[in-house]
Amino acid sequence: MPHSIVTDVCEGISDCVGACPVGCIKPGQGKNKKGTDFYWIDFATCIDCGICIQVCPIEGAVLAEERKDLQKLKVDS
């Protein structure tokens, strides 16, 4: 099962982007509720390796499950 980045928890640090072996982590559009940049995981490409969870310094920003309701590609202003 793919992982999810919780849009409103992500702080845009992007340690996960460089660590992902399949390049499934993409920048989101706009700013989240915290006012920071955010990223999202392409569910079709994610191989469930868990590296994103290991390298993310923000507690609760990455979940080990597919949660479309918590991960958004863009945020409406």
C-alpha positions as CSV (number, residue, x, y, z in Angstrom):
1,M,0.0,0.0,0.0
2,P,1.4,3.4,-0.9
3,H,2.3,6.0,1.7
4,S,0.7,9.5,2.1
5,I,2.0,12.9,3.0
6,V,-0.4,14.8,5.2
7,T,-0.7,18.1,3.3
8,D,-1.5,20.2,6.4
9,V,1.4,18.7,8.5
10,C,4.1,18.8,5.8
11,E,6.6,21.7,6.2
12,G,8.2,21.4,2.8
13,I,11.6,20.3,4.1
14,S,11.9,17.8,1.2
15,D,14.3,15.3,2.7
16,C,11.9,12.7,1.4
17,V,12.3,13.8,-2.2
18,G,16.0,13.0,-2.5
19,A,15.6,9.8,-0.5
20,C,12.8,8.3,-2.6
21,P,14.3,5.6,-4.8
22,V,11.5,5.8,-7.4
23,G,10.9,9.6,-7.5
24,C,7.3,9.4,-6.5
25,I,7.3,12.5,-4.3
26,K,6.2,15.7,-6.1
27,P,5.8,19.3,-5.0
28,G,2.3,20.4,-4.3
29,Q,0.7,23.5,-5.7
30,G,0.1,26.5,-3.4
31,K,0.7,26.7,0.4
32,N,-0.9,24.5,3.0
33,K,-2.8,25.7,6.1
34,K,0.5,26.3,7.9
35,G,1.5,28.6,5.0
36,T,4.4,26.3,3.9
37,D,5.2,24.5,0.7
38,F,4.2,20.8,0.8
39,Y,4.8,17.6,-1.2
40,W,2.6,14.6,-2.2
41,I,3.2,11.0,-3.1
42,D,2.1,9.5,-6.4
43,F,0.3,6.4,-5.3
44,A,0.7,4.7,-8.6
45,T,4.5,4.9,-8.4
46,C,5.1,4.4,-4.6
47,I,6.7,1.1,-3.9
48,D,6.0,1.1,-0.1
49,C,9.7,1.2,0.9
50,G,9.1,3.5,3.9
51,I,12.2,5.6,3.4
52,C,10.1,8.8,3.3
53,I,8.8,8.0,6.8
54,Q,12.4,7.4,8.1
55,V,13.9,10.6,6.8
56,C,11.1,13.0,7.5
57,P,11.9,15.1,10.6
58,I,8.2,16.2,11.1
59,E,6.2,13.9,13.2
60,G,3.0,12.7,11.5
61,A,3.8,14.2,8.1
62,V,4.0,10.9,6.3
63,L,1.6,8.0,6.9
64,A,2.2,4.3,6.0
65,E,-1.2,4.1,4.3
66,E,-3.0,5.6,1.3
67,R,-5.1,8.6,2.6
68,K,-6.4,10.7,-0.3
69,D,-8.5,12.7,2.2
70,L,-5.3,13.9,4.0
71,Q,-3.0,14.3,1.0
72,K,-3.8,17.0,-1.5
73,L,-2.0,17.9,-4.8
74,K,-3.0,21.6,-4.6
75,V,-4.5,23.9,-2.0
76,D,-7.1,26.4,-2.9
77,S,-6.3,29.9,-1.6
